[in-house]
Amino acid sequence: MTVRKVVQRALDALRPGEIIEMHVGSDGQSTVLDADALPRLIRAIRARGYDITDLRGVLGGDGVARGGRVRLR
């Protein structure tokens, strides 16, 4: 897996309301591949007109999901 592939897989799945889950060391080799891909992915998501929020922006104080996890402007 490469940074380019991580970014492309996330962008291929990108839809309004999509949650992109990323992990450090998720490839089983203790790498920071997702962390390395994050700046490029954020730029690409914003270039497509989406806003980005973290889970605090998705979940209310009661833990119930709210709409618009990743929103198209």
C-alpha positions, -999 to 999 in steps of 0.1 A, spaced: 0 0 0 12 35 -8 1 70 2 -13 75 -33 -34 43 -30 -47 53 5 -58 87 -9 -74 72 -40 -93 46 -21 -107 72 3 -117 95 -26 -133 67 -46 -156 60 -16 -163 97 -9 -200 106 -8 -219 132 12 -222 120 48 -193 95 44 -170 88 74 -134 81 65 -117 61 92 -79 61 94 -54 44 116 -18 47 124 0 14 118 -31 -3 102 -11 -20 75 4 -44 101 39 -29 97 36 -1 123 39 25 96 22 59 96 9 55 61 -26 70 69 -9 99 87 13 105 57 -17 105 34 -38 128 56 -26 162 43 -31 152 7 -65 137 14 -77 168 32 -66 190 3 -84 167 -22 -116 165 -1 -118 203 3 -110 207 -35 -141 187 -42 -162 211 -21 -166 191 11 -163 203 47 -146 181 72 -155 175 108 -144 151 135 -166 127 154 -174 154 180 -190 173 151 -211 142 141 -221 131 176 -242 152 200 -236 151 237 -260 122 239 -239 101 215 -266 102 188 -253 107 153 -263 139 136 -265 144 98 -238 159 77 -207 141 87 -189 152 56 -211 178 38 -211 190 2 -213 228 2 
